[in-house]
Amino acid sequence: MSRRKFLKRIGSTAVALSLGTNAVAAEQSKSQESSNRNSTLSENQIAYAKRELPNYLNNTILDGSQKVTVTEAAEVPEYLSEGDYDKIISFREFNTIESRARDKFIDKYGVDPKNPKATLVNGKPMHVDVVRKSVKAGKMDLSAGHPVDVSGESVSIQSSAPKAIDGEIHLHVVPASDSEHEPSASYKDATFNAWAIFGSEFGIEAKRSIHFGHWDASDVGTNTDNLLDDIADDTDKFRDGDNHIVTGWVDKMNNNGVAGKYHSVNAIDPVYGVPWPHEQLVQHELSHNFDAPDRGQAGFEHEKCVMNYEYAARGIDYWCDEDHNIIENNIK
């Protein structure tokens, strides 16, 4: 190849690279503009985050005014006597009621309770995507609002930790029923998706139930330890053996979550600090039920693991080998 042809080819390549670079820059600029538009919050989304809109389940049988238990096929659990509930419904009925309430809420307010775009960070409304990006970029302080492990808590006179029996754990999901604490966003999918990770990882089946109207936390406020004690007091009737665990939901709490031996509480938003993705929050708290410890706040303190605050806040949904072995040994 002649020198002239070589230089011409190099020049063409340089032009092509320049054009390509410009095209990439233009595409990145368009993407940033789109991201900025998508991160804009509506008035209703901000009002929703501040709890200035009504709860989407209001005026349904799931609004906490009745004691309603949800089981797979509307079977009456052995641990409940007739006076312990007003209604027993199936998950199919529950899904229909929730779906209709959600659709009405979206039509009226333009906010999806299953995917609210706004969250509160230290009381300030922020777009969820902005929060997640800031966490991944290390721009968010995760020291406030982190979950709390209260490993000694246990109301029941059971053994020291929950255990699967015949490969099964009974998972009781209990939202607070009082107007101060009732969770504003949908939590079912996050809870059951978190448990699905357990089932897949450790070969454990979950017998699932949801209990509305059974936990009144109106005298507790947002204190994390008090909420854990309160749910243990109000729901101990559900614990019919060592393979029964209770996971509760509130709208606001001083921390993202808290866990004892058989009970845990998760918050839609913490009063202080950065909200975690709800799926990883539940997974983290359930792991505490089976004695997996916290693994530091900053990512550099530990390998990627859901028990490390930064990685959980970033959506990491797996355990380090050590925590996997701890849960494996304790869950079976």
Disulfide bonds with the S-S distance in Angstrom:
none
